[in-house]
Amino acid sequence: MSTATPKLDAAEVLLIDRCLGGDHEAFYELMRPYERAVYFAAMGVVGNPADAEEVAQEAVLKAFNNLSKFRREAKFSTWLIQITINEARMRFRKNRSHLYDSLDDQKSNEEGDYFPKDFADWRDIPSEELQRKELREALKRALASLDQKYREVLVLRDVQHMSIIETAKVLGITEGLVKTRLLRARLQMRDALAPGIDGSWTTGRAEFKKVRPW
């Protein structure tokens, strides 16, 4: 298992140095490629657009105010998403404290009594497919049905395309637990979307409409 630290992008290093030197415009350049990633990471925790927007704004502000504390031991994007996840968790905890299931309880049964249906294998979601309104709506419904800990892992791995190592670092869990939660998240998403989605995200609109619940 590789534990090598990802190298920082040279262009980002220059932008970070400019920011720390007082060039605030450089921060907007630094953030621009990650705006959607921050929003989707927030959505993966809080589950609704309004809260996700607020969390994203708070995360960006916190990243700006704490940029001098960035140790450059990981990619900037990993650090940024970690801030976002932490902010989103605090919002989730505040909004639903009476339902909150501790994310630190790694002794809980990750397998549970879940029995997946015999449908097609899960596949990563191509970004172009996210432009299809029907698929976006179906994904929102399916994501909302997941427990928070599974939703987080799925968003970071299959939407953000983070590595197992990066995902573990962002969430503060082991790589093994990332794999376990990801498998269960994919199975639940697959079952929620099947059989209209064929597992490779190539199902046509006509077939997809057969399983639309609205």
matplotlib code that plots the C-alpha trace (Angstrom):
import matplotlib.pyplot as plt

x = [0.0, 1.4, 1.5, 3.5, 2.6, 1.1, 3.3, 1.9, 1.1, 3.8, 1.3, -0.7, 2.5, 3.0, -0.6, -0.4, 2.8, 1.2, -1.8, 0.4, 2.2, -1.0, -2.3, -5.9, -6.8, -4.5, -6.8, -9.7, -7.4, -6.4, -10.0, -11.6, -10.9, -12.3, -15.6, -17.8, -15.7, -16.3, -20.0, -20.4, -18.4, -20.7, -23.8, -22.4, -22.8, -25.7, -27.8, -29.6, -28.5, -29.2, -27.0, -24.4, -24.1, -23.6, -21.1, -19.1, -18.9, -17.8, -15.2, -13.7, -13.6, -11.9, -9.4, -8.5, -8.1, -6.0, -3.9, -0.8, -1.4, -1.5, 1.6, 1.9, 2.2, -0.8, -2.5, -4.2, -7.5, -7.3, -6.8, -9.6, -12.1, -11.1, -12.1, -15.3, -16.2, -15.5, -17.7, -20.5, -20.3, -20.7, -23.7, -25.2, -24.7, -26.2, -29.3, -29.9, -28.3, -31.1, -30.5, -26.7, -24.9, -21.3, -18.9, -16.1, -17.7, -15.7, -16.6, -20.2, -21.2, -20.3, -21.8, -25.2, -28.1, -28.0, -28.6, -27.9, -30.2, -28.8, -28.4, -25.5, -22.2, -21.7, -19.6, -18.0, -20.2, -18.9, -19.2, -21.0, -23.8, -24.4, -25.8, -28.8, -31.6, -33.3, -30.1, -29.2, -32.6, -32.4, -28.9, -30.1, -32.9, -30.6, -27.8, -30.3, -31.3, -27.8, -26.5, -24.2, -21.0, -21.7, -22.7, -19.5, -17.3, -19.3, -19.1, -15.4, -14.5, -17.0, -17.9, -14.7, -12.5, -10.3, -7.9, -8.5, -5.6, -6.9, -10.5, -9.2, -7.2, -10.2, -12.6, -10.2, -10.8, -8.7, -8.3, -9.9, -13.0, -13.1, -13.2, -15.9, -18.1, -17.6, -18.7, -21.8, -22.6, -22.2, -24.5, -27.2, -26.9, -27.0, -30.1, -31.8, -31.2, -31.6, -32.9, -33.4, -29.6, -27.6, -24.5, -22.4, -24.5, -25.5, -29.2, -31.3, -33.9, -36.8, -35.6, -34.8, -38.3, -39.7, -38.4, -38.9, -40.8, -42.4]
y = [0.0, 3.3, 6.2, 8.6, 12.3, 13.8, 16.6, 20.2, 21.7, 24.3, 26.8, 26.5, 27.0, 30.3, 31.4, 30.4, 32.5, 35.4, 35.2, 35.1, 38.1, 40.1, 39.5, 38.6, 38.3, 35.3, 33.5, 33.7, 32.2, 29.4, 28.7, 28.8, 25.2, 23.8, 25.8, 22.9, 20.4, 22.4, 22.6, 18.9, 18.0, 20.1, 18.6, 15.1, 15.9, 18.3, 17.0, 20.2, 23.0, 25.9, 24.6, 23.4, 26.9, 28.4, 25.7, 26.2, 30.0, 29.3, 26.8, 29.2, 32.0, 29.6, 28.5, 32.1, 33.0, 29.9, 29.7, 30.4, 27.2, 25.1, 22.8, 21.8, 18.2, 17.3, 18.6, 22.0, 20.4, 17.8, 20.4, 22.5, 19.6, 18.6, 22.1, 21.8, 18.4, 19.6, 22.7, 20.6, 18.1, 21.0, 22.3, 18.8, 18.2, 21.6, 21.0, 17.4, 17.0, 14.7, 12.3, 12.6, 9.3, 9.9, 9.8, 8.9, 5.6, 3.3, 0.2, 0.2, -2.6, -1.4, -4.5, -4.3, -6.5, -5.0, -7.5, -5.9, -6.7, -8.5, -5.6, -4.3, -3.3, 0.3, 2.6, 6.0, 8.8, 10.6, 14.4, 14.8, 12.5, 14.8, 17.3, 15.0, 16.4, 13.1, 11.5, 14.5, 14.3, 10.5, 10.9, 13.5, 11.2, 8.3, 10.2, 11.7, 8.1, 7.2, 7.6, 10.6, 8.5, 6.6, 9.7, 11.4, 8.6, 8.2, 11.9, 12.1, 9.0, 8.7, 12.4, 14.2, 11.2, 11.5, 8.6, 6.2, 7.8, 11.3, 10.3, 8.7, 11.8, 14.2, 12.1, 11.2, 7.4, 4.4, 3.5, 0.1, 1.9, 4.1, 0.9, -0.7, 2.4, 3.0, -0.6, -0.3, 3.2, 2.0, -1.0, 1.1, 3.7, 1.0, -0.6, 2.8, 3.6, 0.1, -1.3, 1.9, 2.6, -0.1, 0.4, 2.0, 5.2, 4.7, 4.0, 6.1, 8.6, 6.3, 3.4, 5.8, 7.2, 3.7, 4.0, 7.7, 8.0, 11.3]
z = [0.0, -1.1, 1.4, -0.6, -0.1, -3.2, -4.6, -4.6, -8.0, -8.8, -10.1, -6.8, -4.8, -6.6, -6.0, -2.3, -1.9, -3.6, -1.3, 1.7, 0.4, 0.4, -3.2, -2.4, -6.1, -6.2, -3.8, -6.2, -8.9, -6.4, -5.5, -9.0, -10.0, -6.8, -6.5, -7.6, -5.6, -2.4, -3.1, -3.9, -0.8, 1.3, -0.4, 0.4, 4.1, 4.6, 1.7, 0.6, -1.7, 0.7, 3.5, 1.0, -0.4, 3.1, 4.1, 0.9, 1.6, 5.2, 4.1, 1.5, 4.1, 6.6, 4.0, 3.2, 6.9, 7.6, 4.5, 6.5, 8.4, 5.3, 5.8, 2.2, 3.2, 1.0, -2.0, -1.6, -2.8, -0.1, 2.6, 1.2, 1.1, 4.6, 5.8, 3.8, 5.3, 8.8, 8.3, 6.8, 9.7, 12.2, 10.3, 10.1, 13.8, 14.6, 12.4, 13.4, 16.8, 18.0, 15.1, 14.9, 14.7, 15.9, 13.0, 15.4, 16.3, 14.0, 16.1, 14.7, 12.4, 8.9, 7.3, 8.9, 7.6, 4.1, 1.2, -2.2, -5.1, -8.1, -10.5, -12.6, -11.1, -10.0, -12.2, -11.5, -12.8, -15.9, -15.4, -18.7, -17.5, -14.6, -17.1, -17.7, -15.6, -15.0, -13.8, -11.5, -9.9, -9.4, -8.0, -5.5, -4.3, -4.0, -2.2, 0.2, 1.1, 2.3, 5.8, 6.1, 6.5, 3.3, 1.4, 2.3, 1.0, -2.2, -3.1, -2.5, -4.4, -7.2, -7.8, -6.7, -7.8, -4.8, -4.1, -1.2, 0.7, 0.2, 1.2, 4.4, 5.2, 4.6, 6.6, 9.3, 9.0, 7.9, 4.3, 5.1, 6.4, 3.3, 1.2, 3.3, 3.4, -0.3, -1.2, 0.8, -0.5, -4.1, -3.5, -2.0, -4.8, -7.4, -5.9, -5.6, -9.3, -10.8, -13.0, -15.1, -14.8, -16.4, -14.3, -17.1, -17.2, -20.8, -20.4, -22.8, -21.7, -22.8, -20.6, -17.7, -17.7, -16.9, -13.3, -12.7, -9.4, -10.3]

ax = plt.figure().add_subplot(projection="3d")
ax.plot(x, y, z, "-o")
ax.set_aspect("equal")
plt.show()
